[in-house]
Amino acid sequence: MKLRKKKLLLLSCNQFGTFTTVYKICEYASSIFDITVICWDYNKPKMALPNINVVYVSRKGNVIQRNIKLFKKYLEFIKKDYDFVYIKYQKGVSLVKILSKRSDLLLDIRTLSVCRSNFRRNFEDFLLRLEDKCFKYRSILSHELAKKLRLRKYIFFPLGADPFEIQERTCEFLSFLYVGTFEGRNLSSCLKGFELFLMEKKLTGSVSFDIVGDGPEYDKIKQQVINSQWLSNTVHLYGRIPHNKLLPFFKKSQVGVSYIPITGWYDHQPPTKTYEYLLAGQVVLGTNTAAHQHLKNDPNVQLINDDVKSVKEGFTDIWEKYRTGTLTFSLEDYSGFTWANIINQRFLPFIESVVESKEKMIFQDDEESLSKII
């Protein structure tokens, strides 16, 4: 007799496919679990995966009305016979936990508040800590974030990246690549530093910088490029491109730029693209955030400050290494950063242990033990 597949319910306020964590859980867990995803419909192109049931909730109405609709849909499905329920944190989510009367929900915390206002940021982080107390299980993407939230019991569930299998690079000259959001990234400072580097070295045709992504600052960046004789000949903006179509960009570039402003609200955010660059065999030029500190001794990573002068010096140093033939990629083992490893070795074993036992998980308080829970 064929055994029934366990049922997994994933709840996310992001449209399916735009929040990588849920998408990757679906990709790697669909052979083990019967998966349903509940999410908002942002009217973006729909993404699909085989055997994944996605239920979209309309965002029509004001902020209160649409959140009530989403939470009602969450509760409707939670009451069904799902073996495990994952829910991404969003403001007010503790109401879902309380009203569901279900003890085994996993609250997934991906970030602290990134508001520029100190008051609002502190309030939102306080609210997160308050809501977190309603949950028996929680996962978080870094130990640093757990410390800031003063969490002692949690599942370490970091961000991952997918390796790009690149047999041979197709770049004809030194090529840089940035892939990611423009929102809050202050890319204008990064480009200003790049422009000063080009001017100082008088480079126009022997360097390129491809920028893939979008966000509120896109038009500002586009005008900055158009208005500069140095950037207009060197920087190429491509807008948002689906992940499965990024391979040509990684094949073309030797250096991945992981520019993240060094601020209190971004400092501990693990940079996914850094890992993708490394898994694609690229040297990384990144900012010296706390989340990058564990890579400071990595031979393939060069860390800089986020000011214009430091950015210029970073690009200059990479150029000098390229010009003298010393820009090389050292073969290192980055397999621990892959989504396959993170989902299969950390997330799924935890879910299966909860489903099988339904018993309270025993946590250790020290970081070393926490990292070995799964």
LUMBALO-556646 format. One record per atom (N, C-alpha, C, O): residue in one letter; x, y, z. Coordinates in pm, whole numbers, plus 50000, padded with zeros to 5 digits. Layout:
<mimis>
AXYZ/...
</mimis>
This chain:
<mimis>
M500844988150000/M500005000050000/M500885012650000/M501835013550078/K500575022149913/K501355034349903/K501055043450021/K499895046450049/L502125047950090/L501955056650204/L501605070850161/L502075075650058/R500775077350241/R500405091150213/R501585100450237/R502275099450339/K501825109450142/K502885119450163/K502455129050272/K501285132950280/K503405132950355/K503115142950456/K502765156250388/K503245159150279/K501915164050455/K501445176550396/K502095188550465/K502085189750587/L502645197350382/L503365209050431/L502665221650381/L502375222950262/L502375230950474/L501725243550440/L502725254950460/L503285256450568/L502935262950354/L503845274350359/L503055287250344/L502335289050246/L503185296250440/L502435308750441/L503405320450425/L504325322150505/S503185328550322/S504115339650295/S503365351550238/S502485349950153/C503705363450284/C503075375650231/C503665379550095/C503145388750031/N504725372850051/N505305375549920/N504655366849813/N504265355449840/Q504525372149693/Q504005363949584/Q504955352449557/Q506175354149563/F504405340849528/F505215328849505/F506245331349395/F505925336049286/G507485328049426/G508575329749331/G509405342049358/G510545343049311/T508865351649434/T509625363849464/T510335362949599/T511235370849626/F509955353449682/F510635350949809/F511365337749795/F510755327049794/T512685338649783/T513495327149746/T513385315549844/T513345303949802/T513315318349972/T513305307550071/T512135297950050/T512335285850047/V510935303450035/V509765294850012/V509895287349880/V509565275549872/Y510355294149777/Y510505287849646/Y511475275949655/Y511215265449596/K512575277749727/K513565267049738/K513075255549825/K513395243949799/I512305258649928/I511705247850006/I510835239249915/I510885226949920/C510035245949832/C509165238549739/C509985230349641/C509655218749612/E511025236149590/E511855229449490/E512495216749544/E512555206649474/Y512975217249668/Y513725205849722/Y512885196549809/Y513315185449839/A511685200749848/A510885192549939/A509675186149873/A508975178249938/S509405189249747/S508175184349684/S508145169149666/S507075163249654/S509325162949664/S509345148349650/S509015141449782/S508685129649784/I509115148949891/I508885143350024/I507525147450080/I506855139550146/F507135159950051/F505905165450106/F504915169449996/F505305172749884/D503655168950031/D502595174549949/D502465189149995/D502035191750107/I502845198649908/I503025212549953/I501955221849898/I501605221449780/T501435230349988/T500525241149951/T501135254349998/T501645255250109/V501065264449912/V501585277749945/V500425287749941/V499665288049844/I500295295750044/I499325306750047/I500105319750040/I501025321850119/C499765328549947/C500535340849932/C499665351849871/C498575349249821/W500145364049877/W499475375149813/W499705374949662/W500705369449614/D498795380749589/D498925382249445/D499275396849414/D498435405749424/Y500535399049378/Y501005412549346/Y500855415649197/Y501365425749149/N500145407049125/N499945408548980/N501255408548902/N501365414548795/K502235401648956/K503475399448883/K503345386348806/K502455378348836/P504205383848707/P504135371248634/P504165359348730/P504995358848820/K503275349848709/K503175338248796/K504285328348766/K504575325248650/M504905323248872/M505905312748859/M505295299748911/M504455299849000/A505735288748855/A505155275948893/A506235265348909/A507285265948845/L505965255848996/L506805244049013/L505905231849009/L504765232549056/P506365220648955/P505545208548948/P505075204049087/P505845204049183/N503815200349095/N503235194449216/N503135204049335/N503015199649449/I503205217049308/I503055226949414/I501725234249396/I501465240049291/N500885233849498/N499595240649494/N499745254649552/N500015256249671/V499585264749467/V499725278649511/V498355285349514/V497635285449414/V498005290849629/V496725297849646/V497025312749662/V497675316849757/Y496535320649566/Y496805335049567/Y495655342549634/Y494485339149619/V496025353049709/V495035361449777/V495145375549720/V496225381349715/S494015381049679/S493985394449620/S494405405149720/S494115404149840/R495095415349670/R495505426649753/R494555438549738/R494915449749776/K493385436349685/K492415447249671/K491965451949810/K491835443949902/G491735465049823/G491325470749950/G492475477750019/G493605477249973/N492175484350131/N493225491350204/N494075481350282/N493815469350280/V495115486450350/V496085477650415/V495435468650520/V495845457150535/I494435473650591/I493755465550692/I492915454650626/I492945443150669/Q492155458450522/Q491285448850456/Q492065437450393/Q491695425750406/R493155440850324/R493885430150256/R494635421150355/R494795409150329/N495095426650468/N495735418150568/N494715408950635/N495025397450664/I493515413950658/I492455405350714/I492155393850619/I491985382450662/K492085396950487/K491825386350388/K492915375750390/K492635363750385/L494165380450397/L495285371050396/L495275362350522/L495435350250514/F495085368650638/F495085361050762/F493915351250769/F494055340350824/K492755355050715/K491605345950710/K491945333750625/K491595322450661/K492615336050513/K492995324850427/K494015315950498/K493945303750489/Y494965322150569/Y495925314350647/Y495175305050744/Y495435293050749/L494245310750819/L493525303150922/L492665292050860/L492545281150915/E492075295150745/E491255285150674/E492065272750643/E491575261550660/F493305274550598/F494125263050559/F494825256650678/F495025244450680/I495185264550779/I495825258950897/I494915248750964/I495395238851019/K493595251150958/K492635242251023/K492495228850949/K491895219551001/K493055228050829/K493015215350756/K494115206150809/K494885209950897/D494185194050755/D495055183850814/D496495184350762/D496995174550707/Y497145195750778/Y498555196950739/Y499435191950853/Y499155194450970/D500485184850816/D501375179150916/D502335189550974/D502785188251088/F502635199750895/F503545210250943/F503195223350874/F502825223550756/V503325234450950/V503015247650896/V504195257150918/V504645259151031/Y504655262750808/Y505725272850810/Y505085286350780/Y504245287350690/I505465296650855/I504915309850828/I506025320450836/I506725321550937/K506165328150729/K507155338850728/K506635350550810/K505455354050804/Y507535356650887/Y507095367550973/Y506595379550892/Y507205383550793/Q505485385050936/Q504985397950892/Q504245403951010/Q503765396751098/K504145416951014/K503515423351130/K502095418051153/K501305417251059/G501795414551277/G500475409651313/G500315394651306/G499245389351334/V501385387451267/V501265373051244/V500955365351372/V500465354051365/S501245371251489/S500935364451614/S499425361951628/S499015352551696/L498595370451565/L497145368251567/L496775354951502/L495885347951549/V497485351651394/V497235338951326/V497565327351419/V496815317651429/K498695328551488/K499105318051582/K498075316451694/K497675305351726/I497645327551754/I496695327051865/I495345321451822/I494775312851889/L494835326351709/L493515322151663/L493485307851611/L492455301251615/S494625303151561/S494675289551507/S494655278951616/S494235267651593/K495115282751736/K495185273551850/K496045261351818/K495855250451872/R497005263551729/R497905252651694/R499305255951746/R499795267051726/S499935246451812/S501195249351883/S502445247351798/S503505252451833/D502335240051688/D503555235951617/D503855244351493/D504505239351402/L503395256851487/L503735265551375/L505185269851386/L505675272651495/L505875270251273/L507255275251270/L507255289551218/L506855292051104/L507695299051299/L507825312951257/L509225314851199/L510225312251266/D509295319251074/D510585321451008/D510885336351003/D510125344150945/I511995340351064/I512405354451070/I513575356350975/I514645350550994/R513365364550873/R514395366750771/R515175379750790/R516285381050740/T514595389250862/T515265402250871/T514735410250990/T513625407851038/L515535419451035/L515065429751127/L514475440951044/L514505440450921/S513945451051109/S513425462651037/S514565469750964/S515665471051018/V514295474350841/V515295481850764/V514855496350743/V515345503050653/C513935501050827/C513485514950817/C514625524350854/C515425521250942/R514705535750786/R515745545450815/R515465553250944/R516385558451006/S514205553850983/S513825560851106/S514185552251227/S513735540851238/N514985557551317/N515375550251437/N514155546351520/N514055535051568/F513225555651536/F512035552951617/F511225541451557/F510865531951627/R510955542451427/R510155531951364/R510895518651363/R510285508151384/R512185518951338/R512975506651335/R512965499751472/R512755487651480/N513175507551578/N513175501851712/N511785496451749/N511675486051814/F510745503651707/F509385498951737/F509095485851666/F508545476651727/E509455484951536/E509165472851460/E509965460851513/E509455449651515/D511195463251556/D511985452351614/D511395447951749/D511395436051781/F510905457551826/F510225454251953/F508985445951927/F508725436151997/L508205449951827/L506995442451792/L507325428351749/L506625418851785/L508395426851671/L508815413451627/L509155404751747/L508715393251755/R509925410351842/R510285402651962/R509045398652041/R508955387552095/L508075407852047/L506835405252121/L506045394052053/L505565384852120/E505905394751922/E505125384751849/E505815371151851/E505165360651856/D507135371451847/D507895358951848/D507595350451971/D507635338151964/K507305356852082/K507065349652207/K505845340552200/K505675331752285/C504985342652101/C503795334252087/C504095320652025/C503265311652029/F505285319251967/F505595307251889/F506525297851965/F507455302152034/K506255285151951/K507095274752012/K508365272851930/K509455271051985/Y508215273151797/Y509355271251708/Y509585283951628/Y508645290551584/R510855287251610/R511195298251519/R512525295051452/R513385288351509/S512665299951329/S513935298551257/S514415312451220/S513615321751205/I515725313851206/I516295326851175/I517535324851090/I518205314551101/L517855334651004/L518885332350905/L520295335150952/L521245332150880/S520485340851071/S521855342551120/S521875343351272/S520905347751334/H522995339151330/H523155340051474/H523215354651519/H522775357951629/E523765363251433/E523875377451468/E522495383751485/E522265391451579/L521575380451395/L520215385651406/L519525380051532/L518765387151599/A519805367551563/A519225361551683/A519715368851808/A518945371051902/K520985372751808/K521525380151922/K520835393651937/K520495397752047/K520635400551824/K519995413651829/K518555412751878/K518035421951940/L517915401551848/L516535399351893/L516485392652031/L515405390452087/R517665389552083/R517795383052213/R517095369552216/R516445365852315/L517225362152106/L516655348752098/L517685338452143/L518855339252105/R517255328852222/R518165318352266/R517775304652210/R518595295552204/K516525303352171/K516045290552118/K515535292651977/K514505299051957/Y516245287251881/Y515855289251742/Y516525278951652/Y517485272251691/I516015277851532/I516615269351428/I517435278351337/I516935288351286/F518675274851317/F519545282551227/F519215278651083/F519495267451041/F518615287951008/F518165285350872/F518695296450781/F517965305850751/P519945295650738/P520575306550662/P520085307350518/P519395298350469/L520445318250453/L520185319650310/L521155310950233/L522235307450282/G520765307350112/G521625299250028/G521745304849889/G521215315649860/A522435297749805/A522605301749666/A522675289249581/A522965278349630/D522415290949452/D522505279749359/D523795280949279/D524105291749228/P524535270149266/P525765270749187/P525475271749038/P524555265348987/F526275279748968/F526195280448822/F527345272248767/F528515274948796/E527005262148686/E528055253748629/E528665260748508/E528095260548398/I529815266848529/I530495274348423/I531805267448389/I532745267348468/Q531855261748271/Q533045254648228/Q534135264348183/Q535325262148208/E533715274948117/E534695284548064/E534065298348056/E532955299948006/R534775308248104/R534275321948102/R534415327647961/R535365324547889/T533435336047922/T533425341547786/T533855356147783/T533735362647679/C534365361547896/C534705375747903/C535945379047818/C536945371747820/E535855390047744/E536965394447660/E537855404447733/E539005406747694/F537315410547840/F538085420047921/F537515419848062/F536605412148091/L538055428148150/L537605427948289/L536145432248297/L535775443048253/S535335423548355/S533895426048362/S533395424048505/S533655413748567/F532665434048554/F532055433448687/F530565430648673/F529955433648571/L529975424648779/L528555421448777/L527935424648913/L528465420649017/Y526815431748910/Y525995433649030/Y524615427949000/Y523995431448900/V524145419049087/V522805413549075/V522085415649208/V522565411349313/G520945422349205/G520215424349329/G519285436249324/G519095442449219/T518715439349437/T517775450349445/T518485463849445/T519655464949481/F517745474049402/F518255487749410/F517725494649537/F518225505149576/E516745488649599/E516065495149711/E516965496449833/E517425486449888/G517225508649873/G518015511349992/G519485507849980/G520205508050080/R519955504649860/R521335500149844/R522325511449815/R523535509349817/N521825523449789/N522695534949763/N523715531949653/N524895535049667/L523235525949546/L524125522149436/L524755534249368/L525765532949299/S524165546049386/S524745558049325/S526145560549379/S527015565149305/S526385557549508/S527735559049565/S528695548749508/S529865551849482/C528205536649488/C529035526249427/C529455530349286/C530615528849248/L528485535649208/L528795539849071/L529675552149068/L530485553648977/K529535560849166/K530425572549172/K531865568149194/K532785573449131/G532065558549283/G533405553249305/G533945546249182/G535125547349150/F533065539149111/F533465532448987/F533845542848881/F534815541048807/E533085553548875/E533365564248779/E534725570648806/E535485573148713/L535045573248932/L536355579048966/L537485569548929/L538545573948885/F537255556648947/F538245546648905/F538475547248754/F539615547048708/L537395547948677/L537515548748531/L538255561448489/L539105560948400/M537935572448551/M538565585248517/M540055585048549/M540875589648470/E540395579748664/E541795579448706/E542625570748614/E543755574248579/K542075559248574/K542815549848488/K542555552348340/K543135545748254/K541655562148312/K541315565448173/K540895552948095/K541435550047988/L539935545748151/L539445533348091/L538075535648030/L537175540648097/T537905532047907/T536595533147842/T536165520247772/T534975517247769/G537095512847718/G536715501047640/G537245487947695/G536955477447638/S538005488247804/S538625475947855/S538005471147985/S538535462048049/V536905477248025/V536195473448147/V534695474548122/V534255483448049/S533895465648182/S532445466948175/S531845463848311/S532435456648391/F530665469148335/F529965467148462/F528495464748430/F527765474048396/D528055452048443/D526655448448419/D525885449148551/D526335443648652/I524735455848549/I523905457248669/I522525451448640/I521805456348553/V522175440948714/V520895434048695/V520055435948821/V520485432348931/G518855441448806/G517985443348921/G517085455348901/G517185462448801/D516215457648998/D515325469148990/D514985473949131/D515475468349230/G514165484149137/G513795489849266/G513505504549251/G513605509949141/P513135511249360/P512755525349355/P513835534649301/P513515545349248/E515085530849312/E516175539549268/E516585537049123/E517575542749075/Y515845528749054/Y516265525048917/Y516405537148826/Y517425538748759/D515385545748823/D515425557348734/D516565566748771/D517195572648683/K516825568248900/K517935576748946/K519275571348896/K520115578848848/I519455558248907/I520695551948861/I520815553148710/I521895555948657/K519705551048640/K519725552048493/K520175565848449/K520985567048358/Q519655576348513/Q520055590048478/Q521505592448512/Q522205599448438/Q521985587048621/Q523385588648659/Q524305582648552/Q525345588348519/V523895571148500/V524695564648395/V524645572748266/V525685575048203/I523445576948226/I523285584548102/I524065597648105/I524635601748004/N524075604148219/N524695617348230/N526205617148246/N526835627748249/S526795605548256/S528245604548271/S528875598548145/S528495587648103/Q529815605648086/Q530475600447965/Q531275587847996/Q531495579547907/W531725586448121/W532495574548157/W531575562648183/W531845551548136/L530505564848257/L529605553848291/L528755549448172/L528485537548156/S528345558848089/S527455555547977/S528105545947878/S527405538547809/N529425545947872/N530125537047780/N530515523747843/N530995514647775/T530305522647973/T530825511048046/T529775503448125/T529835491148135/V528805510648182/V527785504448267/V526565500848184/V526085508848105/H526055488648204/H524885483848130/H523815479448230/H524035470448311/L522655485948222/L521535482748310/L520575473248240/L520195475648125/Y520175462548307/Y519335452448244/Y517975450648313/Y517155442848266/G517735457748423/G516475455748493/G516435442148559/G517465435348572/R515245438148602/R515115425248670/R515095413848568/R514375414448469/I515885403648595/I515955391848508/I515755379448594/I516375378248699/P514885370048552/P514665357748630/P515975350348657/P516895350548576/H516015343848772/H517245337148813/H517715326848711/H518915325348689/N516775319948648/N517175309448554/N517705314848421/N518075307148333/K517745328048407/K518295334148286/K519555342348314/K519985350348231/L520145340348431/L521325348248470/L522655342248427/L523685348948433/L522645329748384/L523905322948352/L524805330748257/L526005331548283/P524295336648147/P525185344148057/P525925355648127/P527055358848090/F525295361748225/F525935372748297/F527075367648385/F528125373948396/F526855356148447/F527905350348530/F529055345148445/F530215345648487/K528745340148326/K529805335248238/K530665346648185/K531855344848158/K530065358348170/K530765369848112/K531685376748211/K532675382848171/S531365375948342/S532045384248443/S532995376148531/S532725364648566/Q534105382548564/Q535055376148657/Q534845380748800/Q535245373848894/V534205392448819/V534095398348952/V532645401448985/V531955408048908/G532185396549101/G530845399649149/G530905410749252/G531715410149345/V530075420849237/V530045432149329/V528905430249429/V527735429549391/S529245429449557/S528255427749663/S528265440349748/S528795440649860/Y527655450949692/Y527675464049758/Y526435465649846/Y525315466749796/I526665465549977/I525605467150076/I526015478350170/I527085477550230/P525205488750184/P525575499650274/P525855494650416/P525135486050467/I526885500050478/I527235496050613/I526425504550711/I526875515050756/T525245499750743/T524345506850833/T523855497150940/T523995484950925/G523285502451046/G522805493951154/G521725484451110/G521565473651168/W520955488251007/W519835479750965/W520215469850855/W519455460550829/Y521355471650790/Y521795461950689/Y523015453950733/Y523355443850671/D523675458350841/D524975452950877/D524985437750895/D525975431250862/H523905432250947/H523885417850977/H523085409750874/H522815397950895/Q522705416050763/Q521935408850662/Q522865400150576/Q523715405450504/P522715386950583/P523575378250500/P523375381050352/P522245380950304/P524445383650278/P524345387150136/P524285374850046/P525305368550018/T523085371550001/T522905359649917/T523785359949793/T524395349949757/K523845371649727/K524565372349600/K526055369649618/K526705364749525/T526605372749734/T528015369649759/T528265354849739/T529245350849676/Y527355346649793/Y527515332149780/Y527305327649636/Y527985318549589/E526385333949567/E526185330249426/E527425333649343/E527825325849256/Y528025345149369/Y529245348749298/Y530335338249323/Y530995333649230/L530515334549450/L531555324949485/L531275311249423/L532195304649374/L530005307049427/L529655294149368/L529775294149216/L529845283549155/A529795306149156/A529985307249011/A531455308848975/A531795310648858/G532325308249075/G533755309349048/G534225323549025/G535195325748952/Q533545333249087/Q533905347349071/Q534605352649195/Q534325348549308/V535525361849171/V536095369649281/V535015379349328/V534225384249246/V534965382349457/V533935391149512/V534555404149563/V535515403949641/L533985415249520/L534305428349577/L533095432249660/L532055435849606/G533235431649792/G532085433949880/G532355444349986/G533515447650014/T531315449450045/T531465459250152/T531695452250286/T531295440750307/N532345459350375/N532825453550500/N531735453350608/N531895459150715/T530615446650577/T529535445550675/T529865434550775/T530755426350753/A529135434550886/A529335424050986/A529065410250928/A529725400450963/A528085409450838/A527735396550777/A528815391450683/A528875379450654/H529675400450636/H530775396450548/H532055393050625/H533015387950567/Q532065395950755/Q533295394650832/Q533865380450832/Q535075378550835/H532985370450828/H533495356750831/H534195352950700/H534795342250690/L534085361850600/L534765359250472/L536005368050454/L536605368050346/K536395375450558/K537475385250542/K538825378750509/K539695385150450/N539005366050546/N540255359150515/N540135349950394/N541065342550362/D538995350650328/D538795342450208/D539615348350093/D539475360250064/P540445340450027/P541285345649919/P540495350849799/P541035358249717/N539225347049789/N538405351349676/N537525363449706/N536715367549623/V537685369049826/V536835380149868/V537685392149908/V538615390949987/Q537355403749852/Q538005416249891/Q536955425549950/Q535975428949883/L537145429550075/L536175437850144/L536635452450150/L537805455350172/I535685461550130/I535965475950130/I534895483050212/I533855477250243/N535155495550248/N534115503750311/N533145508550203/N533405506750084/D532035514550245/D530995518050148/D531065532450098/D530185536850025/D532115540050137/D532245553750089/D532855554049949/D533475544349906/V532685565149880/V533095566349740/V534595563649722/V534985556549629/K535425569149810/K536875567249798/K537255552549811/K538065547549734/S536685545749909/S537005531649930/S536545523149811/S537225513749771/V535375526749756/V534875519449639/V535845521249522/V536175511549453/K536285533449500/K537245536049391/K538515527849410/K539025521949315/E539005527349534/E540235519849562/E540025504949543/E540935497849499/G538825500049576/G538525485949558/G538545482049411/G539155472049373/F537875489949327/F537875487149183/F539295488249127/F539685480449041/T540055498049175/T541425499949128/T542295487949161/T543075483349078/D542145482649283/D542935471149325/D542615458949239/D543515451649199/I541335456849213/I540935445649127/I541535447448988/I542035437748929/W541485459648934/W542035462548801/W543535459648796/W544015453848699/E544265463748898/E545705461548900/E546035446648902/E546985442248838/K545255439048976/K545465424548979/K545165418448843/K545885409648796/Y544115423248779/Y543765418348646/Y544855421848545/Y545265413548465/R545315434448552/R546335439248457/R547645431648469/R548335429448370/T547975427648591/T549245420648614/T549085405448613/T550045398148638/G547875400748585/G547645386348576/G547555379248709/G547705367048715/T547315386748817/T547235380548949/T545795379649003/T545585375849118/L544825383248919/L543415381848960/L543005367548932/L542605364148821/T543085359149033/T542775344949017/T541755340649121/T541605346849226/F541065329749089/F540075324249181/F540645311649242/F540985302149172/S540745311549375/S541255299949446/S540125289949469/S539045293749515/L540365277349439/L539335267149456/L539085264549604/L539945259449675/E537895268149648/E537495266149787/E536185258249789/E535475257649689/D535885252349903/D534635244749916/D533525253849969/D533515257450086/Y532605257549879/Y531475266049918/Y530155258149918/Y529075264049915/S530255245049923/S529045236749913/S528085239250030/S526875237150016/G528625243550143/G527755246250258/G526805257650235/G525825259250309/F527075265950132/F526225277450103/F525085274150008/F524235282649983/T525055261949953/T524045258849852/T522695256449915/T522585251850029/W521625259849839/W520275257349887/W520045242549909/W519375238550004/A520605234249823/A520425219749837/A520915215149973/A520265207250040/N522075220250015/N522645216450144/N521795221850259/N521495214650354/I521405234550249/I520655240950357/I519275234650377/I518865231950489/I518565232250266/I517235226250277/I517315211750321/I516615207550413/N518185204150255/N518235189650282/N518905186150414/N518525176350478/Q519905193950454/Q520645190550575/Q520165197650700/Q520445193250811/R519435208750683/R518985216250799/R517465216550813/R516905212150914/F516795221750711/F515365224450722/F514515211750724/F513705209850814/L514705203250625/L513865191350615/L514025181750733/L513025176550783/P515245179250780/P515355170450897/P514625175951020/P514065168251098/F514625189251035/F513895195151148/F512385192751133/F511725188551228/I511865195651014/I510425193550991/I510055178951016/I509075175951084/E510845169950961/E510545155750975/E510575151351121/E509775143051163/S511515157051198/S511595153251339/S510375158151417/S509875151251505/V509885170151382/V508685175551449/V507455167451409/V506625163951492/V507365164551279/V506215156951230/V506165143151294/V505105138251332/E507325136951305/E507365123251357/E507115122751507/E506415113851555/S507665131851579/S507585130951725/S506515139751787/S505875135851885/K506325151951729/K505415161751787/K505765164551933/K504925168652013/E507035162251963/E507485164652099/E508285177552104/E508775182152001/K508415183252219/K509155195752234/K510615193452201/K511235184052250/M511155202352116/M512545201352075/M513455206552187/M513145216652250/I514555199752210/I515505203852313/I516575212452250/I517265208152157/F516725224552299/F517685233952242/F518895235552336/F518785234152457/Q520015238352277/Q521195242352350/Q521295257452343/Q520795263652249/D521935263452441/D521995278052446/D523215283852374/D523195295552335/D524245276052356/D525435281652295/D525365280852143/D524705272052088/E526045290052076/E525945291151929/E526445278751859/E525865274451760/E527545272851910/E528105261251842/E527105249951839/E526945243251736/S526415247751949/S525415237051954/S524225240451868/S523655231751802/L523845253351868/L522685257451786/L522935254351640/L522035249851570/S524155256851594/S524465254751453/S524455240051416/S524465236551298/K524455231251518/K524495216951491/K523175210051524/K523075197751520/I522155218151557/I520855212251595/I520315203451484/I519855192351508/I520375208751359/I519765201451248/I520755191151195/I520445183851101/
</mimis>
